[in-house]
Amino acid sequence: MMTGVLRGTGNATESAQQAGELLSALRLDNCVDTRVGTALVKGISGGEKKRTAVAVELITKPRMIFLDEPLSGLDSFAAWTVVQVLKDLAANGCSVLCTVHQPSSEIFETFNKMICLAPAGRVVYCGERNRFLQYMSAVGHTVPRQYNPPDHILFLVQTLPKEELDSFTQKWSAEEQKCVLDKIEAMRSSPDPVGRTFLKRKKGFHAQLGYLVERELKGTLRNKVGLIMRFVVNGIMGLLFAFIFMNVGHKSLQEGGVQSHFGAICNIMIGTMFGSVQPILLQFPSERPIFLREYAANMYGSMPYFLAKTIVEVPLAGLTSLETWLISYTTMGLHGDFFELVLISWALTLTASSTALFIGCSVANAQSAQELAPLMLVPQILFSGIFISISLIPPALRWLQYIAALKYAINLACIVEFNGLPEGPSLLKSQNIDPDKKWVYMGVLLGIFVGFRTLAMISLRRKAKFVF
């Protein structure tokens, strides 16, 4: 239905009706409420996936469609069903081209024209299907009556000696000189030029965004295991930090208490960063092929796609941040404004996920994303000011602090937590944190969020140019 609306000419009601008709025509009624599935999630069968992929293209009512091996993996009846739908489509003015490997006799009889290829892509026949037997007899390779013509020709071109195969292809080349080239020249000299078909205009921005948000939300809610594990892992890490730094906020005046208090804030922020990065690194590389295919088909733009992901991600990030501080705040005995700390963690979650999104857009698979993650995450800890003061870092590397979201989230959290405490000014000064630059730190976080999302969008759009 989404494809029918965003790539077709009808509205949601018409697309729903067309979807129902295709489900019936392709014998998909029995799995209409079944998830398609993945390599790890059980779903519909391979044949049903193939028919679903065909239906996604047919619902747009194209003027021309090319299908690569649409019958592979289907039983004879399922294959015949797909061919009948394609035959009806062709009867309504759509040109249907498909590659078929050894079609059955019933399917072969439905073809109007056919192209037979020998090894290395050489053409041995290209013309009307009902003239094929006549041509084969004329060139000395008569098809026996009891044989299926496609089986015969495929076996023939793979078993003929090289010299005979070369002769076979040359005979068609000579035939083509007589019956095809004249038609091409006639078409070229025709006063009516062949019209060019352009991609249809995309639907409006709001329509694209609405459907993408709906799909993103459904995908998130359907992944119950991933959703539950995200909150469970976040909760366990929050409990671990809470009990390790229990009542640390009330021990700041004791020996080593200030540094431990500061360490509690830093650990919560580091845990927030890593917790938000891992799901994106694993999830997005698997979604990227879908985006590339649909973007290349002019189904939607990159802006609504990324905006939809952000809209669904924002409340989820807020809930995980709220969970972290509900567990840690009272147990650690912290003093800063609770809601400000939640908002800072929320901002860090979104900014860190933007970094992960950029990595996911730049690599081919989840394994590569995982291997590149330390390159983006470890330097953030180094430039956070925890282990070494920023002023002591060589000037040639100091600029990297401006893409380290963790540093600015820690700065903001420390301002909120320590600014009103007696030992606060000395700690903030020792960490090179200026309370008067609070809005600057927030601006840098916003800049990193927007910057990495933009880079991710540009990276995907560049890759989509090479998808056809």
N, C-alpha and C positions, 0 to 999 in steps of 0.2 A: 504493500500500500504506500509506503514511504517513497519507494522508487517511482511508482505510478504518478504520485503527486509532483515530486521534485524534478522528474525527468520527462513526464508526460504533459499532456495538454488539459487533462481533466482535473476535477476537484476531488476532495476526499471521498465523497459518496460514490462517484463514478469509479475511482480507483478501487474502492472496497468491492464494488460489484465485479469489476474486471478480475480482481484477485480471486474472488470466489469462483468465477468461471474457469480460470486457469487451474485452480486447485482441483476442480472436478475433471477438467479435460486431461490433466496430467496424472490423474489417479493419486492425488496427494491428500484426499479428504481424511484418510485414517490417521495422518500424522500432523494435522493442522495445528494442534496444541502441543506438539513435541519440539523441544529445542533442537536446533541444527546440530549442536555439539562441536567438540574440538578433538584434538588428539588425546586429551586427558579427560574430557567430559563426554560421556556417552550420549549420543543423540540419534538422529535418523540415519538410515542406512546409506551406503555409498550411492546406490542408484537413486534414492530419494534426494540426496544432495545434488546430484547431477540434474535431475528434473527441476529442482528448486532454482538452481543457477540459470537454467534455460528460462524458467518462468519470470525471473527478475528482469531479464532482457525483453521478453515478449510483452510484458505489461506496458511497455513504453510505446507499443505499436510503431516499430521502426520502419523506415522505408527500405532499409537493407540491413541484414544481420549476417554475421559470420560466426560459425560455431566450430570450435576445434574439438573433434572427437566427442560429440554430444551423446553418442550411444555406447561408449566404452563403459564396461562395468554393469550394463543393464541386461536383464534377461530378454528373450526375443519379444515377448508381449510388451514389456515396458518400453523397449526400443521402438517397436511399432507404434505405440501410443504417442511417443514424442514426435515421431515422423509425421503422424496424422495431424498433430497440432501445427507443425511446420508447413505441412501441405496446405492447410486451411489459411495460414498466414500468407503463403505465396499466392493463393487464389484471390486474396484481397489486395494484391498489388505490391507486396513486399518481396524484394529479392532475397532469397535464402541461399547462402552458400555454407557448406559444411564439409569437413573432412570426415570420412567414414572408412573404417578398416573392416573389410570383409562383411558387408551387409548381407542379410538374408535375402532370399529370392523375393519375398513379399515386399521388403523395404526397397530392393533394387527396382522393382516395377513401379514404384511411386516417383522415381527421379524423372525430371524433364531433360536435364543435360548432365553430362558427366565428364570428368577429366581423370584419366588414368596415368599414374606416374610410375616410371621405372626407377631403379636405384640412381642416386645422384640427382634426382629431381627431373629427369628427362621425360618429356611428354610422349606417350605412345598413342593416346587418343584424347580428343577434346571435341565433343559435339553432342548431338541428340542421342539420348539413351536408346531409342528404338532403331537407330542406324548402326549401333555397335556390332551386333551379330553379323550384319551384312558386311561391314568393313573388315571384321576379323576373317571372314571367309575370303574376301578379296585379296588379303595379304598373305593367305596361306596358313592361317592359324584358326581354323574353324573351331567354334565352341561346341563340344558334344551336347546332344539334346538333354541328357540326364545331368549335365553339370550346371552348377550355379555360375553365371558369367563372371561375377566379381572374384570368386574363388579361382576360376580358371585363369583369368588374366594376372592375378597376383602371383599364382604359382608359376605361370609362364615366364614373367619378367625376372623372376629370381632364379630360374633354372636354365634359361637360355645361355649358351656360350657367348662370350663377349662380342665376337664377330656377328653372330645372328642378332643379338640385342641391338647392336649399332645399326644393322640393316633395318630392323624393325622400327626404330625411332626415325631413321632417315625416310622411311616410307610415309610415316605420318607427316614429317616435315614437308615432303613433296605435296602431300594431300592438302596441307595447310596453305601452301602457296596458291592453290587453286580455289579453295572454298572459304578461306578466312580473310586473307589479306585484302581481297576485293571489297569485302564488307567493311573492313576498317577504313579503307580509303574513301568509300562512299560516305561513311559516317563523318569523316574529317571534312569532306567537301560539302556536307549538308549545310543549308542556310540556317538551320536551327541548331545552335551549339548545344552540346551536352551540358545540362545544368549541374552546378556544383551544390552539394548538400552541406550545409554548415550545421554545427552543433546548435541545438535549440537553446534559447536564452534560459538562464537559470530562473527559478522562481524568486520571489522577493526575499529580502534578508530576513524578515520576521518569520516567513514560512519555513525557510531553511533552519533558522535557530530553533523554532518550536519543535520540529521533528527531531532535530539532533539532540536537544535537551531531553526529550521524551525517551529516545533510544539510549542515551547515556545513563539516564536515571534507571531505566529498566535493567540495563546491563549491570549496574552497580547493585541493585536490590536482588537480582537473580543470583548473583555470586555470593550466596549466603555464607559459605565457608570463608571466603576471603574477607568479607565484611566483618564477620564475627571475630576472626583471627586478628584483624587489625586492632579491634578494641581490646581483645584479650591480651595481646602482646603489649599494647600500650599501657594497659592496666597493671600488668605484672612488672614492667619496667618502672612504672610510677611507684608501686609498692616497694620495690627494691631500693629506689633512691630515697623514698620517704623514711624507711627504717634505718638505712645507713646514716642519714643526716637527721635523725630524730632530734627535735628540740634544738637544732643548731642555731636557730635564730635567737634563742635565749641565752646562748653561751658566747656571744660575740666579744664580751669584755674579758673573758678568760683567755689564758695563753693559747694562741693558735685558733681562737674562736672566730676571729674575723676572717681569716683565710679559709676556714672550713665553711663559714657562712657564704662566702664568695664562691667556693667550690660547689656548693649545693645549687646555686643559681646556674653556674656554668654547666653542670652535669644535666640538669633538666633541659637546658637549651640544646645541648649536644644530642641527647636522647630524642628530643623533638625533631631535630634535623634528620637524623638517620631513620627515624620511624616514618617520616613522610616521604623519604626518597625511595625506599625499597619497593613499595607497591607500584610506583610509577615505572621504575626501571624494569620490572618484570612484566607489567601489563602492556605498556605502550608498543614495544616492538612487535607484539602479536597483532595489534590493531592497525599498525601502519600499512600493511598491504591492502586492507579494506579502504582506508582513506585514499591511498594512491589510485586504486581502481575507480572509486566513486568520484574523486576529484577530476581524474582524467576524462570521465564520462560527463563532466559538466553538471553534476548532480547538486553540488553546493560549493561554496567558497571556503578558503582556509580560515578566514576571519570568524564566520559563525561556528565552524568546527571547533576552534580553540576556545571561543567564548562559551560554547555549550559545555565543554569539559571543565572550564573554570567555574561556571554557574553550579554544576553538580559537585565540584570539588570543594567549594567554599564552605557550605554547611558541614560537610564531613570533616574538614580540617578544624572547624570551630568546635565540633563535638569532641574530637580527640584531644584538643587543647584543654577544653573544659574538664574532661575526665582526668587529665594529668594533674591539673592544679587542685581539683577537688580531693584527690588522694594526697597530694604533697603539701599543700599550703598549711593546714592546721598541724599536721604531724611534724613538719619541720619547724614550726613556730615562726613563720615568716611574718613580716610587718608591712610590706608594701600593699598598695591597693590591689585587691584580688582581681578585679575585672580588667585593670590595666595589664596585669601580668598575663591574663588569658589572651587579651588582644595581641600582645607582643608575641606570644607563642603561636597564635593564629597566623600572624603576619610571617613569622619565620617558616611555618609549615608550608604556606603558599609559595614563598620565595624559594625554598629548598626544592619543592616539587617542580618549580619552573626550571631549575637547573637540571633536575633529573629528566624532565621532558625534553630539554635540548639534547641531552645525551641520547635518549631513546630515539629522537628524530634523526640523529647523525649516524647511527650504526644500523647494521642489518638484522641483528637478533639480540635476544635477551642476554646471552652469554657475553657478547661483546660489550653490552651496556654495563654488565656487572664488572667486567675487567677494567673498564674506563672509569667507573665510579670513584675509586680511590684518588684518581688524578684530580677530580673536582672537589672531593669532600675533605681529604686529609689536609690540603693547604688551608682550608677554612679554619681548622683547629689551630694551625700554626700562626695564622694571622689574627686570631681572636684576642691576643694579648695575654693569654693564660700562662704560657711558658716563657715568652720573651716579649719585652716591651716593643711596641711598634717603632719607637724612636731608635732602637738598636738594630733594627733590620736594615741591611744595605739599601741605599736609596734606589738602586736599579730594580729592586724587587718590591719596594714599599708600596707601589701603586696597586699591587694585587689585593690590598686590603679593601679596595673599593668594589670588588666583586665577591667579597667574602661576607655573605649575609649573616653568618653566625656572629661575627664580631659586633655588628650593629644591633643585633637582637640582644646580645649579652650587655652591651652598653646601655640600652634602654631599660632592660630588666634591673640592672644595678642602680640606675638613677631612681627607678620606682621603689626599689627595696631599701637602698642605703641613704638616700638623700635626707631623710628626716632623723637618722640615727646619729648619736654622738661620734661614733667612729667612722661614719659615712664619708665625710669630706676627705679624710686622709686616704681611705681606700680608693675612692674615685680618682684622686690625684695620682696615686701610685699606679693606677691602671690607665692613665691618660684619658679618663672619661670626663668630659665637660658637660655638666648639667644644662648649661645655656645652649648647647647644641642639640638638644633633644629633637627638635624638628628637622635638623639636618640629618640625623641618624634615621629618622622615619622616612625622609625623602630618598636617602640612599637605598633603603629597603624596597621602597616602591619602584625606584629606578631599576634595581636588579630584577625584581619581579617582571616588570614590563619588558626590560631588555632581553632576558632569556626567553620569554614567551615569544617575542618578536623574532629572535634568532631561530627558534624552533620552527616557527611558521615559515620563515624564509627558506630554511633547510628542506622542509617538506615540499614546499612549492617548487623548488628547483628539481627535486627528485621526480615530482609528478610530471614534469615536462617530458621525461623520457619514457613515460608509460603510455601505451597505445592500446 
